[in-house]
Amino acid sequence: MKLEDFNNIDINNAGNLPAPVKAVLLGVVFFVLLALGYYFVLSPTLDALDTERAKEEELRGVYFDKKSQAMNLEAYQAQMVEIEKTFGALLKQLPDRSQIDGLLTDINQAGLARGLDFELFKPGQETQAEFYAEMPISIKVTGAYHDLGAFATDISKLSRIVTLGEVFVVNKDAANKGKDVKPNAGDSTLVMEAVAKTYRYLDATEIAEKRRVESEKAKSKTNKKGK
């Protein structure tokens, strides 16, 4: 077989071509058909197979996840009961709207019981979270070093949740003169400024109203984006 044999190929007379040339042409046709078959038939099938295998792995993971949860169902149920008990206990520490005034009185009485003089006791604006509201109370009291410490301890021991933050304590004389002097136990009278925060749970009506307002805001944002 020579190269000239391929230069003079007559397709119309392919049957009379030399056997080696026929073999080469058949080989070329075979590989072309094989390549086309892979590209148009086998390759998409393999891609689909890979996709299905990935889905199978995902479903297998979900299955074992669900199986594990089913096997530990009793443990999950017991854990849920415990969480509900803990949540209920914490919720009881949050007063409702009608009990806030009583709680404010308790905070005030805790200071008076320690012999402190209130120069400021001002409840601030409530801020609402998902199921509770937080009320800051600006406090300014004067008293002895140890009495101020005892007052802070008494606040932490109230039956309702009250936190004391942003605490700033100075000597009374320094406060009157506008100087920042670090207090100590030997100072006779100190001035303490702080922000007490108390919390109450939202009732069903407040939660419904809060969700309604949030829903309206979300719709309003969606409408603005659509324009």
C-alpha positions as CSV (number, residue, x, y, z in Angstrom):
1,M,0.0,0.0,0.0
2,K,1.4,3.4,-1.1
3,L,0.4,7.0,-0.3
4,E,-0.6,7.4,-4.0
5,D,-3.4,4.8,-3.4
6,F,-5.2,7.3,-1.2
7,N,-4.7,10.2,-3.6
8,N,-6.6,8.4,-6.4
9,I,-9.6,7.0,-4.3
10,D,-12.8,6.9,-6.3
11,I,-15.7,6.6,-3.9
12,N,-18.0,5.5,-6.7
13,N,-15.7,2.6,-7.3
14,A,-14.9,1.8,-3.7
15,G,-15.6,-1.9,-4.2
16,N,-12.5,-2.2,-6.5
17,L,-10.1,-0.5,-4.1
18,P,-7.2,-2.5,-2.8
19,A,-7.9,-4.4,0.4
20,P,-5.4,-2.4,2.6
21,V,-7.0,0.9,1.4
22,K,-10.4,-0.4,2.2
23,A,-9.2,-1.5,5.7
24,V,-7.8,2.0,6.4
25,L,-11.0,3.8,5.2
26,L,-13.2,1.4,7.2
27,G,-11.0,2.1,10.2
28,V,-11.3,5.9,9.7
29,V,-15.1,5.6,9.3
30,F,-15.3,3.4,12.4
31,F,-13.4,5.9,14.6
32,V,-15.4,8.8,13.2
33,L,-18.7,7.0,14.0
34,L,-17.3,6.0,17.4
35,A,-16.4,9.7,18.2
36,L,-19.8,10.9,17.0
37,G,-21.6,8.3,19.0
38,Y,-19.6,9.2,22.2
39,Y,-20.2,12.9,21.7
40,F,-23.9,12.7,20.9
41,V,-25.1,9.6,22.7
42,L,-22.7,8.3,25.3
43,S,-21.5,11.6,26.8
44,P,-25.0,12.9,27.6
45,T,-25.8,9.5,29.1
46,L,-22.7,9.6,31.3
47,D,-23.5,13.1,32.4
48,A,-27.0,12.0,33.3
49,L,-25.6,9.0,35.2
50,D,-23.3,11.3,37.2
51,T,-26.2,13.5,38.1
52,E,-28.3,10.5,39.2
53,R,-25.4,9.2,41.3
54,A,-25.1,12.6,43.0
55,K,-28.8,12.5,43.7
56,E,-28.5,9.0,45.1
57,E,-25.7,10.1,47.4
58,E,-27.8,13.0,48.6
59,L,-30.9,10.8,49.2
60,R,-28.7,8.2,50.9
61,G,-27.4,11.0,53.3
62,V,-31.0,12.1,54.0
63,Y,-32.1,8.5,54.6
64,F,-29.3,7.9,57.1
65,D,-30.1,11.3,58.7
66,K,-33.7,10.3,59.2
67,K,-32.8,6.9,60.3
68,S,-30.5,8.3,63.0
69,Q,-33.2,10.7,64.1
70,A,-35.8,7.8,64.3
71,M,-33.4,5.7,66.3
72,N,-32.9,8.5,68.8
73,L,-36.5,9.7,68.8
74,E,-37.0,9.0,72.5
75,A,-33.8,10.9,73.4
76,Y,-34.9,13.9,71.2
77,Q,-38.4,13.8,72.9
78,A,-36.9,13.8,76.3
79,Q,-34.5,16.6,75.3
80,M,-37.5,18.6,74.0
81,V,-39.4,18.2,77.3
82,E,-36.3,19.4,79.2
83,I,-35.9,22.4,76.9
84,E,-39.6,23.3,77.3
85,K,-39.2,23.1,81.1
86,T,-36.1,25.3,81.1
87,F,-37.8,27.8,78.7
88,G,-40.9,27.8,80.9
89,A,-38.7,28.5,84.0
90,L,-36.9,31.4,82.2
91,L,-40.3,32.7,80.9
92,K,-41.6,32.9,84.5
93,Q,-38.7,35.2,85.3
94,L,-40.0,37.7,82.7
95,P,-42.9,39.8,84.0
96,D,-45.9,40.6,81.8
97,R,-46.9,44.2,81.1
98,S,-49.0,44.4,84.3
99,Q,-46.1,43.4,86.5
100,I,-43.5,45.9,85.3
101,D,-44.6,48.6,87.7
102,G,-44.2,46.2,90.6
103,L,-40.7,45.3,89.3
104,L,-39.7,48.9,89.1
105,T,-40.9,49.3,92.7
106,D,-38.8,46.3,93.8
107,I,-35.6,47.9,92.2
108,N,-36.3,51.1,93.9
109,Q,-37.0,49.4,97.3
110,A,-33.7,47.4,97.0
111,G,-31.8,50.7,96.9
112,L,-33.7,52.3,99.7
113,A,-33.3,49.3,101.9
114,R,-29.5,49.8,101.6
115,G,-29.8,53.4,102.6
116,L,-29.1,54.8,99.1
117,D,-30.5,58.1,97.9
118,F,-31.9,58.1,94.4
119,E,-31.0,61.2,92.4
120,L,-32.4,59.7,89.2
121,F,-34.6,56.7,88.5
122,K,-35.9,57.1,84.9
123,P,-37.4,54.2,82.9
124,G,-36.6,54.5,79.2
125,Q,-38.2,53.5,75.9
126,E,-38.9,49.8,75.4
127,T,-37.3,47.9,72.5
128,Q,-39.0,44.8,71.3
129,A,-37.3,41.5,70.3
130,E,-39.0,38.4,69.0
131,F,-41.0,37.5,72.1
132,Y,-39.8,39.9,74.8
133,A,-39.3,43.6,75.4
134,E,-36.3,45.2,77.0
135,M,-36.7,48.3,79.2
136,P,-33.6,50.4,80.2
137,I,-33.8,52.3,83.5
138,S,-31.3,55.1,84.1
139,I,-30.2,55.2,87.7
140,K,-28.2,57.6,89.7
141,V,-27.7,56.9,93.4
142,T,-25.5,58.1,96.3
143,G,-24.3,56.0,99.2
144,A,-21.5,54.2,100.9
145,Y,-19.1,51.9,98.9
146,H,-20.3,48.7,100.5
147,D,-24.0,49.7,100.3
148,L,-23.6,50.3,96.5
149,G,-22.1,46.8,96.1
150,A,-24.8,45.3,98.2
151,F,-27.4,47.0,96.1
152,A,-25.9,45.6,92.9
153,T,-26.0,42.1,94.5
154,D,-29.6,42.6,95.6
155,I,-30.6,43.5,92.0
156,S,-29.1,40.3,90.7
157,K,-31.1,38.2,93.3
158,L,-34.5,39.6,92.3
159,S,-37.0,37.0,91.2
160,R,-37.3,38.7,87.9
161,I,-34.4,39.2,85.4
162,V,-32.7,42.5,85.9
163,T,-29.2,43.3,84.6
164,L,-27.0,46.2,85.7
165,G,-24.7,47.7,83.1
166,E,-22.8,50.8,82.1
167,V,-21.8,51.3,85.7
168,F,-19.9,54.5,86.6
169,V,-18.9,55.2,90.2
170,V,-17.1,58.4,91.4
171,N,-16.5,60.1,94.7
172,K,-19.3,62.5,95.4
173,D,-17.0,65.5,95.9
174,A,-15.2,64.7,92.6
175,A,-18.6,64.4,90.9
176,N,-19.6,67.8,92.1
177,K,-16.3,69.2,90.9
178,G,-16.6,67.4,87.6
179,K,-13.4,65.4,88.2
180,D,-12.9,61.7,87.4
181,V,-11.5,60.2,90.7
182,K,-11.3,56.4,91.1
183,P,-13.4,55.5,94.2
184,N,-12.3,53.2,97.0
185,A,-13.8,51.6,100.1
186,G,-12.5,54.5,102.2
187,D,-14.6,57.1,100.4
188,S,-17.5,58.2,102.6
189,T,-20.1,58.9,99.9
190,L,-20.0,57.7,96.3
191,V,-22.2,58.4,93.3
192,M,-23.1,55.5,91.0
193,E,-24.6,56.0,87.6
194,A,-25.8,52.9,85.8
195,V,-28.4,51.5,83.4
196,A,-30.5,48.7,84.7
197,K,-32.3,46.6,82.1
198,T,-35.4,44.6,82.8
199,Y,-37.3,42.4,80.5
200,R,-40.9,41.3,80.0
201,Y,-42.5,38.9,77.6
202,L,-44.9,40.1,74.9
203,D,-48.5,39.0,75.2
204,A,-50.3,37.3,72.2
205,T,-51.8,40.5,71.0
206,E,-48.4,42.3,71.0
207,I,-46.7,39.4,69.1
208,A,-49.5,39.4,66.5
209,E,-49.3,43.1,66.0
210,K,-45.5,42.9,65.8
211,R,-45.7,40.2,63.1
212,R,-48.4,42.2,61.2
213,V,-46.1,45.3,61.1
214,E,-43.1,43.3,60.0
215,S,-45.2,41.6,57.3
216,E,-46.4,45.0,56.0
217,K,-42.8,46.3,56.0
218,A,-41.7,43.2,54.0
219,K,-44.5,43.7,51.5
220,S,-43.7,47.4,51.1
221,K,-40.0,46.6,50.4
222,T,-41.0,43.9,47.8
223,N,-43.3,46.4,46.1
224,K,-40.6,49.0,45.9
225,K,-38.2,46.5,44.4
226,G,-40.8,45.5,41.8
227,K,-41.2,49.1,40.5
